[in-house]
């Protein structure tokens, strides 16, 4: 989906992303949740992962999946910068 300016439209906030502050630390967030929090493309997320600028996803999961506690900690550090 494109806006009239030619940029990608913002990702709608997923229900899990909207509840990031109240989810248990062990809750799982998927790629769509992370993209809606960051408002970026999947390729940007993958570049940040490759550069070490994003928390590593959980190993052994069939999809890219993150722990809510790791994402909250990372987002707090991003805001503090």
C-alpha positions as CSV (number, residue, x, y, z in Angstrom):
1,X,0.0,0.0,0.0
2,X,1.4,3.4,-1.0
3,X,0.6,6.9,0.2
4,X,0.1,9.7,-2.3
5,X,3.7,10.8,-1.6
6,X,5.0,7.4,-2.8
7,X,6.1,6.2,0.6
8,X,4.9,3.0,2.1
9,X,1.8,3.4,4.3
10,X,2.3,2.9,8.0
11,X,1.7,-0.6,9.4
12,X,-1.4,-0.7,11.5
13,X,-0.6,-1.4,15.2
14,X,-1.3,-5.1,15.9
15,X,-3.2,-6.0,19.1
16,X,-0.1,-7.6,20.6
17,X,2.0,-4.6,19.7
18,X,-0.6,-2.3,21.2
19,X,-0.4,-4.3,24.4
20,X,3.4,-4.5,24.6
21,X,3.6,-2.8,28.0
22,X,1.1,-5.2,29.6
23,X,2.2,-8.5,28.0
24,X,4.0,-11.0,30.2
25,X,7.8,-10.9,29.5
26,X,7.7,-14.4,28.0
27,X,5.0,-13.5,25.5
28,X,6.0,-14.0,21.9
29,X,5.9,-11.2,19.3
30,X,6.0,-12.0,15.6
31,X,7.4,-10.0,12.7
32,X,4.1,-8.2,12.0
33,X,4.1,-7.0,15.7
34,X,7.7,-5.7,15.5
35,X,7.0,-4.0,12.1
36,X,4.0,-2.2,13.5
37,X,5.9,-1.0,16.6
38,X,8.9,0.2,14.5
39,X,6.8,1.4,11.5
40,X,9.4,0.0,9.1
41,X,9.6,-2.5,6.3
42,X,10.6,-6.1,6.7
43,X,13.8,-5.5,4.8
44,X,14.7,-2.6,7.2
45,X,14.1,-4.9,10.1
46,X,16.3,-7.6,8.6
47,X,19.1,-5.1,7.9
48,X,18.9,-3.9,11.6
49,X,19.1,-7.6,12.7
50,X,22.1,-8.2,10.5
51,X,23.8,-5.1,11.9
52,X,23.1,-6.1,15.5
53,X,20.8,-3.0,15.9
54,X,17.8,-5.1,17.0
55,X,17.3,-7.9,19.5
56,X,18.0,-11.3,18.1
57,X,14.9,-13.4,17.5
58,X,14.4,-16.6,19.5
59,X,16.4,-19.6,18.1
60,X,14.6,-22.7,17.0
61,X,11.3,-20.9,16.1
62,X,9.8,-21.6,12.7
63,X,9.1,-17.8,12.2
64,X,11.0,-14.8,13.4
65,X,9.8,-14.5,17.0
66,X,10.9,-12.3,19.9
67,X,10.2,-12.3,23.7
68,X,8.1,-9.3,24.7
69,X,10.6,-8.5,27.5
70,X,13.5,-8.3,25.1
71,X,11.6,-6.0,22.8
72,X,10.4,-3.7,25.6
73,X,14.0,-3.4,26.9
74,X,15.3,-2.6,23.4
75,X,12.6,0.0,22.7
76,X,13.3,1.7,26.0
77,X,17.0,1.9,25.1
78,X,16.2,3.3,21.6
79,X,14.0,6.0,23.1
80,X,16.8,6.9,25.7
81,X,19.3,7.6,22.9
